[in-house]
């Protein structure tokens, strides 16, 4: 075991969120080609406002509907990434964010190009139905969970909505 540790040293995970901006600037930057060889960590959330949930049609999922979200940036926490993505994509501030599930999309034909995603899904609340969305969003709907399943959702959003239905019946969501 000792020889193995000398040849293949074990590195402790690092918390980059505690680094100063100057220290972060010295971290290595991955090139686009190296990113293509690794899965991308992404966040998304099924958001409730009163008794309705937000779903969106996006340009990236070949006309299917899903939930807003996107990539986690280097040094960013999952929750910070989720809140940033929602502000950028639909102009919503989120509260009461809690973890829902992990999914994996490997070269899904539902996505507009080959990609490997680790989808970190959450549930959250919003105090507003008013959206201001960016170019990635085609249109949106505030629906019940049952109504959501009547839309042409991507398979990952179907799984998330079904999880929400399970949790709603147990009084969790």
Secondary structure, DSSP 4 states (H G I P E B T S, - for coil): -HHHHHHSPPPPP--GGGS-HHHHHTS----HHHHTTSPEEEEEEEEEETTEEEEEEETTTTT-EE--EEEPPTT--HHHHHHHHHHHHH----EEEEEEEEEEEES-TTSSS--EEEEEEEEEE-S-------TTEEEEEEE-HHHHTTS-B-HHHHHHHHHHHHHHHTT--
